[in-house]
Amino acid sequence: MVGLGLHRPMSAAELAPLQGYDLEQSDPDDAVLYGEHGGVPGFVTTTVSEADHLLSIGLAELHQYAGLSGGHKGVVVGCGGRATIAALHARDRVIAPGVRIGSLEGNPFREVIDALGEQLGLGLALNRLPSGQWLCGPPGELLREASRQLDPWVPVAGEWAGAVLRVPPAKASSFYQASRAASYLALSPDPPLAPGALLVLDAACPEGLGAESGFVAALRSCQPPWEELLLGEEPRGAGAQRAVILALLARRYRLAVRGCEQSAELRAVGLDASAEAAPTGPDWLEVPSPFTRLPQRASVDGLGAAMEAPHTRSPHEPHSSPPAGPLPHLPRRG
């Protein structure tokens, strides 16, 4: 089962590396209820609900809300029903205190995902780290080990007025996807950026804004800096939460897209976008791997401190190889 969440179905070309497997793609509108936690109903794709065994395979990397991707998230969200995903990504949840990239402990978003995953009976996950190493085990234990092994923070001296984020092709298909690079840096524990710094996404965005209808509708409803998305009526629909996060980013920084193949579509919603090449030079903070290695002020002391320790300034406020040997036994559900 390929977990789509609320994203578009994958194309034949995208599924080509998995040819030979009998695959289904999850359908958020064909889902059954299995539980509830913290006001979030647990719906999962019907085929998953009928399985005797569940194994979640995916990546364990930085995630805007869940701290890290992977673990229970691959099934709870990836194969989740529309009502589950919508409730999880409500505005108040994604900007709640404790919800932060890289943070597992004390993160209410991650807490709900893990509780629902345990109710569903997901007993095992197989996740790949950005280094290429694979981890396999109970989802919660796996992510705690992943958080110990990841090295996402790069100490950087000084305060920068501009940063260029080189978005890899796999993440640059649309502005929806590519924009995560900017918000990952902007809302990280302690980015080395001056107030009002310009964040430049080097991203082709051949699919324009993206296929997430709620995200596109939210961007079309108002102009940058999108303050209405934070203070007005809550935007809804697939991907609307990403527009809320961009509004948080815009309280502190500016955003531009360069190397963009669909710049007219982005400019139509007020974005600074063009096909010209992204800037280079000593005046720009280069971020070559914005989904795995994020620059932080040099005072950040190591992964554990940056990832788990409380920080004095909320990011939501304006600025003043596969595993060797056989897989472990899959526990039977129910």
GUMARGU-563572 format. One line per 5 residues: number of its first residue (from 1); their letters; for each residue x, y, z of C-alpha. Coordinates in Angstrom, 3 decimals. Layout:
# GUMARGU-563572
NUM	A	X/Y/Z  ...
This chain:
# GUMARGU-563572
1	MVGLG	0.000/0.000/0.000  1.397/3.377/-1.054  0.370/5.970/1.513  -0.712/9.163/-0.239  -2.259/11.103/2.614
6	LHRPM	-4.227/13.806/0.776  -1.702/14.160/-2.055  -2.353/13.274/-5.679  -1.945/9.659/-6.848  1.561/8.751/-7.923
11	SAAEL	2.206/8.403/-11.654  3.400/5.245/-13.388  6.847/6.814/-13.741  6.991/7.573/-10.017  5.950/4.013/-9.188
16	APLQG	8.441/2.459/-11.628  11.075/1.706/-8.942  8.458/-0.494/-7.232  7.463/-2.443/-10.341  6.942/-6.112/-9.620
21	YDLEQ	4.990/-5.435/-6.450  1.216/-5.684/-6.313  0.559/-2.124/-5.159  -2.498/-0.158/-4.157  -2.548/3.570/-3.499
26	SDPDD	-4.376/4.659/-0.384  -7.767/6.348/-0.691  -8.598/8.778/2.144  -12.280/8.563/1.248  -12.412/4.757/1.556
31	AVLYG	-11.576/4.489/5.233  -12.919/2.974/8.421  -12.825/4.236/12.015  -10.542/2.383/14.436  -10.027/4.788/17.339
36	EHGGV	-9.663/8.346/18.649  -7.157/10.388/20.597  -7.234/13.973/21.767  -10.226/14.823/19.617  -8.686/13.355/16.452
41	PGFVT	-10.696/10.459/14.973  -8.624/7.548/13.714  -9.668/6.563/10.203  -7.493/4.338/8.008  -7.786/3.014/4.442
46	TTVSE	-10.057/-0.035/4.421  -7.436/-2.398/2.983  -5.048/-1.494/5.818  -7.760/-2.033/8.438  -8.284/-5.578/7.138
51	ADHLL	-4.599/-6.583/7.205  -3.344/-9.221/9.630  0.073/-7.580/9.880  1.276/-4.006/9.417  4.808/-2.842/8.578
56	SIGLA	5.426/0.843/7.877  8.302/1.501/5.450  9.592/5.004/4.782  12.001/7.747/5.749  12.941/9.046/9.168
61	ELHQY	13.909/12.652/8.472  13.016/16.128/9.661  9.305/16.955/9.648  7.636/20.325/10.212  4.998/19.159/12.702
66	AGLSG	5.797/15.598/13.789  9.433/16.412/14.568  10.576/13.519/12.431  8.752/11.627/9.729  8.512/7.851/9.936
71	GHKGV	7.388/5.610/12.762  3.616/5.493/13.128  3.158/8.430/10.762  3.592/6.309/7.627  0.294/4.560/8.338
76	VVGCG	-1.657/6.960/10.585  -1.251/9.859/8.132  0.037/8.195/4.961  -2.877/5.739/4.909  -5.195/7.862/7.020
81	GRATI	-8.743/8.878/6.248  -9.630/12.409/5.237  -11.206/13.227/8.617  -8.086/12.103/10.483  -5.699/14.103/8.326
86	AALHA	-7.910/17.197/8.419  -8.218/17.111/12.214  -4.487/16.554/12.696  -3.599/19.469/10.430  -6.048/21.985/11.858
91	RDRVI	-4.499/25.413/12.337  -4.486/25.291/16.150  -2.694/21.938/16.091  0.103/22.783/13.671  0.983/26.020/15.490
96	APGVR	0.501/24.653/19.030  3.311/25.069/21.565  5.749/22.174/21.329  5.056/21.455/17.663  8.434/21.996/16.041
101	IGSLE	10.702/20.516/13.431  13.124/18.002/14.926  11.304/17.764/18.264  9.794/14.482/19.473  9.484/14.924/23.224
106	GNPFR	6.689/17.217/24.342  5.357/17.499/20.790  1.527/17.191/20.899  1.299/16.514/17.157  3.649/13.533/17.461
111	EVIDA	1.830/12.370/20.611  -1.483/12.051/18.743  0.133/10.179/15.844  1.840/7.708/18.158  -1.295/7.107/20.222
116	LGEQL	-3.370/6.436/17.096  -0.670/4.157/15.689  -0.700/2.082/18.858  -4.500/1.827/18.713  -4.260/0.691/15.105
121	GLGLA	-1.828/-2.068/16.039  1.193/-0.954/14.045  3.932/-2.975/15.691  6.916/-2.525/13.401  8.505/0.134/11.194
126	LNRLP	11.394/0.002/8.742  12.776/3.489/8.168  15.723/4.826/6.216  17.832/7.647/7.605  19.247/10.378/5.318
131	SGQWL	22.661/8.713/5.784  21.371/5.596/4.034  21.240/3.502/7.189  18.073/1.510/7.881  16.445/1.096/11.279
136	CGPPG	13.825/-1.512/12.094  11.795/-1.978/15.249  8.756/-0.796/17.204  7.842/2.638/15.781  8.378/4.684/18.945
141	ELLRE	11.709/3.084/19.795  12.849/3.404/16.197  12.259/7.155/16.097  13.985/7.718/19.409  17.024/5.931/18.004
146	ASRQL	16.737/7.920/14.770  16.739/11.173/16.751  19.974/10.088/18.430  21.653/9.271/15.118  20.510/12.186/12.981
151	DPWVP	22.799/15.185/12.664  20.549/17.894/11.181  22.010/21.079/12.669  25.013/22.860/11.118  26.539/25.585/13.358
156	VAGEW	27.040/28.814/11.387  28.665/32.019/12.555  27.083/35.396/12.010  23.637/36.654/11.093  22.678/36.477/7.429
161	AGAVL	20.422/38.786/5.429  19.776/36.173/2.767  19.846/32.401/2.279  19.623/30.249/-0.851  17.990/26.873/-0.330
166	RVPPA	18.906/24.349/-3.023  15.810/22.166/-3.270  16.560/18.668/-4.633  14.555/17.661/-7.734  12.549/15.082/-5.790
171	KASSF	11.226/17.868/-3.538  10.960/20.591/-6.203  7.978/19.280/-8.167  5.682/22.029/-6.879  5.752/25.111/-4.696
176	YQASR	3.781/23.178/-2.078  6.601/20.676/-1.764  9.529/23.069/-2.273  8.253/25.631/0.244  8.975/23.182/3.038
181	AASYL	12.678/23.919/2.588  12.096/27.562/3.547  9.808/26.864/6.497  12.080/24.134/7.829  14.854/26.708/8.142
186	ALSPD	12.662/29.622/9.215  10.918/27.683/12.012  13.922/25.648/13.141  15.249/26.149/16.699  17.682/29.016/16.013
191	PPLAP	18.264/29.959/12.361  21.211/32.327/11.749  19.024/34.861/9.943  18.540/38.580/10.405  14.998/39.922/10.819
196	GALLV	13.456/40.316/7.374  16.041/38.047/5.723  15.263/36.908/2.182  14.900/33.146/1.738  15.379/32.109/-1.892
201	LDAAC	14.116/28.722/-3.023  16.098/27.325/-5.946  13.277/25.122/-7.245  11.849/24.417/-10.703  8.244/23.771/-9.524
206	PEGLG	7.122/22.244/-12.872  3.704/21.504/-11.308  3.251/25.134/-10.288  1.618/25.717/-6.912  0.780/22.024/-6.573
211	AESGF	-2.237/19.739/-6.603  -3.250/20.304/-2.962  -6.575/22.136/-3.356  -6.733/23.626/0.147  -3.219/25.053/-0.155
216	VAALR	-3.932/26.636/-3.524  -7.263/28.065/-2.349  -5.658/29.564/0.757  -2.925/31.305/-1.265  -5.518/32.659/-3.677
221	SCQPP	-7.664/33.985/-0.840  -5.228/36.711/0.226  -1.834/38.225/-0.577  1.511/37.791/1.191  2.242/37.996/4.077
226	WEELL	-1.037/36.051/4.451  -1.796/37.345/7.963  -5.490/36.575/7.382  -4.640/32.863/7.357  -3.454/33.166/10.962
231	LGEEP	-6.074/35.547/12.362  -9.124/35.152/10.135  -11.292/32.199/9.206  -9.291/28.975/9.276  -8.357/27.749/5.790
236	RGAGA	-9.450/24.193/5.087  -8.867/21.474/2.556  -5.930/19.392/1.448  -2.641/21.120/2.254  -4.177/24.273/3.782
241	QRAVI	-1.894/23.912/6.803  1.145/24.565/4.597  -0.248/28.008/3.757  -0.630/28.678/7.498  3.021/27.787/7.986
246	LALLA	4.038/30.170/5.188  2.143/32.909/7.009  4.220/32.174/10.114  7.382/32.360/8.022  6.282/35.682/6.533
251	RRYRL	6.031/37.269/9.981  9.808/37.104/10.222  11.273/36.665/6.735  10.693/37.225/3.029  10.385/34.482/0.422
256	AVRGC	11.313/34.213/-3.260  11.522/31.415/-5.837  14.158/31.297/-8.564  14.729/28.875/-11.425  10.951/28.474/-11.504
261	EQSAE	9.364/26.958/-14.619  5.849/28.125/-13.685  6.673/31.565/-12.347  3.520/33.195/-13.771  1.309/30.863/-11.723
266	LRAVG	3.231/31.715/-8.567  3.251/35.449/-9.283  -0.525/35.332/-9.751  -0.895/34.692/-5.998  1.595/37.406/-5.050
271	LDASA	4.770/35.339/-4.790  8.144/36.681/-5.886  9.002/34.101/-8.543  11.023/34.089/-11.730  12.920/31.773/-14.053
276	EAAPT	16.222/33.540/-13.467  18.959/31.651/-11.668  19.188/31.760/-7.891  21.861/34.125/-6.550  25.287/32.997/-5.433
281	GPDWL	28.217/34.619/-3.696  29.679/35.363/-0.286  26.739/37.514/0.803  24.373/34.538/0.697  24.053/31.699/3.181
286	EVPSP	24.122/28.537/1.061  21.870/25.692/2.240  22.637/22.746/-0.065  20.539/20.145/1.816  17.575/21.959/3.382
291	FTRLP	15.646/18.784/4.202  18.451/17.092/6.121  21.053/19.694/7.216  19.916/23.074/8.512  22.221/25.931/9.548
296	QRASV	21.816/27.141/13.132  23.488/29.856/15.147  26.868/28.615/16.309  25.680/28.741/19.931  23.497/25.664/19.321
301	DGLGA	25.481/22.882/20.966  24.864/19.555/19.294  21.851/17.605/18.144  20.342/16.819/21.527  20.323/20.414/22.757
306	AMEAP	18.917/21.836/19.545  16.399/19.105/18.965  14.928/18.519/22.407  15.783/21.389/24.753  13.212/24.185/25.218
311	HTRSP	14.083/27.320/23.294  13.621/30.824/24.571  11.864/32.146/21.460  8.909/30.346/19.900  9.264/29.873/16.151
316	HEPHS	5.625/30.928/15.888  6.294/34.458/17.124  7.458/37.364/14.997  11.158/38.107/15.227  12.073/41.307/17.421
321	SPPAG	22.165/0.063/3.663  19.104/-2.259/4.353  19.308/-4.143/7.676  21.262/-7.383/7.668  19.470/-10.644/8.348
326	PLPHL	15.745/-11.428/8.400  13.181/-8.881/9.508  11.872/-9.264/13.044  8.610/-11.189/13.421  5.607/-9.036/12.576
331	PRRG	3.230/-8.989/15.550  -0.289/-10.023/14.633  -2.878/-7.281/15.071  -5.801/-7.548/17.422
